[in-house]
């Protein structure tokens, strides 16, 4: 017979008191009206978002303020003023060109009608809302277990996602990735969101492809799984939108598809630390030339095979969150250029690993915690700091500099592990049954 030490007894007693207080607070909040609970959720999310927002919109240098949303806005200005879209640059010192298809410039016209200072703040609020929506749709299996505390659960799960390095980087630059991830997630998630009852699957992926090309990996996923209708819908939507943009902006369309698209230098230095794709990793550490190109293609083939096989298994198992997470990682790892903020997909990865009930499998919670903690860190920039010290071992600095590439591969491995802990629930050619029923949005 063992006797607990006083310290252990005190710790257990303190833990019981904390849990009791938590249950008491939860019971009180659950008794509030729905409007009050949602108001509390909004306050919690905004309070949590204040950390990256204050850093990047208040205390950040003005010459780096919301530089990417400025690029979008200037494209809208170009259309309204008649200047060439793809030769215009933002103001010095950034001098950034517009790098997206003409359709993205068309939908940026409303940004040109609002002063830039207001656009930066409104865009930031939209990114926060989009990230909260990603948490809602990716974490619905877990969130809906909390009953009347759903709004507070959503808020508490959203806040740490806003602190992830890729997400906060999107807030820093005023990026579009949150909306791309949300569109693809809503399009593939099962049960299908009620907002999309009358919208065929594939439309949102097609629209996302018309704004950025990387969501095209979802069409590859459709084709590999013989989901012909969804693939045709996505491609058809993208083609229709692109042709419409061509009729509206013929000169800009020729400039993009005939020149700007083939110029990788427009995206920035491909070998820079921010490019955390496999190709970016190889450009930094070598080898270069033909050997480097061949090695890149081999690695792309291997990682692509694993990633799309994982997405296929998730689809066949009825786990649409893991499916989206795996394909999203392919959009980053396989792309020639994938900036750190493109890893907004990690929000989906975290909830795919968590699953529906992580309290019944604490290892899932630990794995999701590992992914979250990894991407809370700004390790690529730690690597730059390390490499600035010539006397320190350079290999450690190189590992840190390429940490998000390794983290993406780690996330892919944890997705595989988590999915293999879940027994397949279906194997059917119909993507609607039994998990395709509409649910309230």
N, C-alpha and C positions, 0 to 999 in steps of 0.2 A: 504494500500500500504506500502511495506517494503522497506527500503533503505539499500543497502549492505554496510557493514562496510568497511573502507579503507583497512583493513588487508585482508578481503575476496576478495576484488576487485584486490588487488595486487597478491594474490595467484592464482586467476583465470587467470590473465594476464600472470603470470609466467608459469602456466600450458599450456596456449595457445602457448607461445613462445617455450617451450620445445617440444610440439607436432609438431610445425612448423619446428623446427630444425631437429627433427627426420624424418619427411617426406622429408625434403630437402636432408638429408644424404642418406635416402633410395632410393630416386630418382637418386642420383648420382651413388650409388653402382649398382643399377639396370641397369644403362647405360653401365657398364663395360662388357667386354667380359666374356663368361662362364668360361674360364680358370682363369681369374683374380678373379672372384667371388668365385670359388672353392679354389683358393690359399688363399684368405682372410679367408675362412671358416677353412682351415687347421691351419692357424696362430692363429685364435681365439681359436680353440679347444686345441692346444698345449699350448697356453698361460694359458688357464684355468686349464689344466691338470698339469701345473707346480707346483701348490700348493701341491697336494698330492704327486707328484713325488719328489719334492725337500725334502719334509718331510720324505718320506719313503725310497728313494733310495740314498739320499745325506747325510741327517743329522741323519739318523736312525743308531743305533748300528750295526756294521758289523756282529756280531754273530746272529742277527735276520734278516739278509738281504735276502729277497726273499726265505724264508725257504721252501715254498711249491713247487715252481718251482724247487728247488734243489732236493726235493723228486722225482719229475717226472724225472728229468735228471738222478738221480742215478739209477732209474729203467731201463732206457735205457742203462746206463753203465753196469748194472748187466747182461743184455742180451748179450752185446758185449763181456764181460769178462768171462761169464759162471758162475758167482756166484749166489747163490739163491736170487731171487728177494725179497721174503717176510721175509727174515731174515737179510737183509742188512739194515743198518741205515745211516742216514746222519751224518756228523761230529759233534763232541761235540761243544757247550753244548746242542744242540737241540736233537740229537739222535732220529730222527723221522723215522718211518717205512713207507713203501709204502702200501697204504690201498685200492688201486683201482683194478679192474679186470685186468687180463693179457693183454687184448687188449689195455688198456691204456698204459701199459709198452711198447708194440710194437710200438705204434705211438709216444712214447717218444724217440725212438732211434735217430731221427735227433737232439734232444737236446744234446745228449751225444757227438755229433760230433763237438760241438761248445764250446769254453771256457765258464765257468759258469758266469763270469762277463758280457760277451756279451749276454748270454741267458737271464739274468735278465732284461737288458734294452730292448732287442727285445721282450720279453714276455710282458713287460709293454706297449710298443707301440701297440702290438697286442690287449691287453685288452682295451686300449683307442679306437682303431679302432672298436673293437667288440661292445663296449658300444655305440659309435656313430651309428653303424649299427642298434643296438636295437632301438635307438631313431628314426632312419629313418623308420624302419618297424612298430614300435608301434605308432609313431606319424604322419604317412603319411597322415591321413585325415586332420590334421591341417597344416602340413608343406606345402602340395601342394596347399594350398589356397594362398600362398604368391608369386606365379608366379616366376618372375626372381630373387627374393630374397630367393629362396629355400635353396641355400647353406648356406647363412648367418643365416637363421632361424634355420636350422639344427644345426649349430655350437652354436648358442646362447642357444638353448634348451639342447644341450649335456653337456655344461660346468657345470651347477648346478647338473646334474646327476652324474658327476664324483666326486662331492664333497659329495654325500650321504655317510653316514657312512659305509653301506655294500659294496659299490663300492670302496671307498678308502681303506677299509680293504682288498679287493681283490687285489688292487694294492700293498698294503703293503706286503702281503704274497706271491704274485705271483700266484694267484689262477686261477682255470679253469672255475669258474661259469659264467663269461661273455659269454663264448663260448657255454655252456650248454643252457643258456637262449636264445641266438641268434638262435641256432639250432632248439629248440622247437618252438620259435616264427615264424621262417621262414616256418616251416613245417605246422603250423596250420593257419597262417594268410590268410585271404581272402580279396581282390584278391590275388591269389597266386603269389609270386615273379617270375618274368620272368626267373631268374636264375634256377628255379626248374621246368621248363616246362616238361622236360623229366624224372623227378624223381618222382616216385609215393609218394603220401602223406603217411607219416608214416616212411619213410626211415630215416630221420634225427632224429626223436624221438628214433628209434631203435638204431642208432649209439650212441646217447647220453646215452641211457640205457647201452650200452656196455662199456662206460667210467665211468659213475656213475649210481648207481641203482635208485636214487630218481626220474629221469624222468619217471620211470615206472608208476607214477600217471596218466600220460597222456593215458596210455593203459587202466587204470581203467575208465577214462573219456570216451574213445572210446566205451568201452563195455557197460557202463551205457546208452549210447545214440545209441546203436545198430549200431555202425559204424564198422561193422565186417571187412570190407576190410582194413581200416586203422589200426585197431588193429592187424590183421593178418600180415600186412606188417611190422609194428613196431616190433612185436614179432619175426617174421621170420628173419628180418634183424639182430636183437640182437642174435638170436640163431645161425645164419650162421656165424656171426663174432666171437661169443664165441667158436663155434666148430673149426673154422679156427685157433683161438688162441690156442685152446687145442692141435691141431695137431702140431702146431709150438712149443708150450711150455707146454708139458704134465706135467712135474714136477711142474712148477709154477701154472698150472691150478688146479692140485690136492691140492697144498698148499693153494690156495685161497679159492676154493669152499668147500674144506674139513676141513678148519681150520681157516684161517685168517678172513673169512667172519663172523664167529660166535664169534669173539673176540672183543667186543665193546671197550675194554681197548686200542686197537690199535689206536682208533680215538682220544684219549686224555680223560681227566677227564669229564665224562658226566654231572656231577653236576656243572661244571665250568660256570662262567658268560657267556662265549661265546656261550654256547648251549642255544639258544633262542626258542627251540621247546616247545610244551606243556609239554613234558616229562622232559625237562631240568628245566622248571619252577617248576614242582612238586618235582623234586629231591632237589631243593634248599629250598622250603618252606614247603614241606611235604603234606600229610602224607607219611610215608615210608612203606615198606613191602607190604603185600598182599592188604591192603586197598589202598595204593598209586597206585599199579598196576591196580586194578579194577577202581579206579577213572580216571586214565589215559585212559583206554580203553573206558570208558563212554564218556569222553570229546572228544576223537578221533572220536567216533561214531557221536556225536552231531555236532562237527565242520566239520567233513567230509560230513555229510548229507547236511549241509547248503552250504558248499563250492561247492560240486559237483552239487547240485541243481542250484546254481548260475551260474556255468559254463554251465549247460544244458540250462538254460534260455538264456544266452548270445549266445550260439550256435544257438538256435532256432530263436533268434532275428537277426542273421547275424552279431553280434558284436564279431568278432574273437579276438580283442585285449582284451576285458573284459574276454573272454573265457580263453585265455592263462594266464591272470593275476590271475584269480580265481584258476585255476589248479596249477599254480606255487606257490601260497600261500599254497595250500595243501601239496606240496612237502616239505615245511618248517614246517608247524604246525603239521603235522601228523607224520613226521619222528621222530624216537627216538633221533637222534642227528642232529641238524641243527645249524651250526655256523652262526655268524652274517653275514659273507660274503656270505652265501647262499641266503640272502635276496636281491641279485641282481635283483630279480623279481620286486622290488619296482619301477624300471625304467618303466616297462610295466604297473604297477598299476597306476602310475602318468598319463600316456597318455590315459589309459582306462577311468580314471575319467574325464580328460579334455574333451574328446570327439572330435568331428569334428570342432565345432565352439563355443568355450567357451565364446567368446565375446557376444554371444546372450543369454548366461545363466551364469551370473557372479558367481552364486553359485557353478557351476562346477569348475571355476577357484579358488575360495576360498577353495573348498574341496581338489583340487590337491595341492594347496599351503600348506594346513595343513599337507598332507602326506609328501610333500617335506621338510617342516620345521622340522617335527618330526624326520625324518631320516637323516637330516643334523646334528642333535645333537648326541652326543656320550653318551646317558643317561645311558646305562648299566655300563659304567666305572665311571660316576658320582655317581652311586649307590655304587660302591666299595669304592670310596672316602668318601661318606657319612657314610657308615658302619664302616669305620676306626675310627670314632669319637664315643666312647662308650656312651657319654652323649646326643647324638642327637637321636630323635625318630627313632627307627629301621624300623618301617613300611614304612617310607618315603624312606629310603635307599633300602628296598626290592622292592618297586614299581619301583624305578629308575633302579635297577639292572635287573628287568624283563621287562623293558620298550619296548623292541623290540617284545616280545611276545604279549604284549597288543597292540603295534602299528600294528602288523600283523592282529590282530582281528579287530582293527579300520579300517584298509585298506579294509578288507573283507566287513565290514559294509558299507563303502563309495562306494565300487564297487556295492553292492546291491542297494544302494540309487541311484547312477548314472544310473544304468541299468534300474531301474524302472521309470526314467524320460524320457526314450527313448521308443517310441512305437515300438513294434516288426515289422520288415520289411519283414519277411518271415517265413514260417513254411513248410519245405520240407525235405524229406529224402535224397535229393541229395545235398551234401555239395558244389557243384560247382555253383549252380544257385540261385539267379542271381548275387551273389557277388564272384563267383569263377573264373572270367576271369583273364587272365594274364595281368600284368602291367609291365612297364619297371622297372628294378632293379636299 
